[in-house]
């Protein structure tokens, strides 16, 4: 089976190109920021879809459903903070990214347990892991 990826290479190129036009500050690496933005966008979408699908299945997945909703909301916030990257407070950026990492890791773990039963959980688990990894890379490179 082909490995699923949440975004296409041309999407990342577009994000990086847009970031280039605004001039990043706060010690953000443009390439890592664009990867994190694209991964967070995919994770927000996939978390929402998976959470809604799990809610429709009933009560046995209530914890994972709530984790997916939390993940979607927190990734959305992190995404919007990164999109305002021309004059952010590096402390806020770091804290928001760390929250996204925590939410994505939790949700990836919970949905990963259901991935053999539900395709939406497999897709969501993978995109959450990719978002967490992209955010970790960005946090590791933060300056300021």
Secondary structure as UniProt FT lines:
FT   HELIX           9..22
FT   TURN            26..27
FT   HELIX           30..57
FT   HELIX           59..61
FT   HELIX           62..83
FT   TURN            84..86
FT   HELIX           90..112
FT   TURN            113..117
FT   HELIX           119..140
//
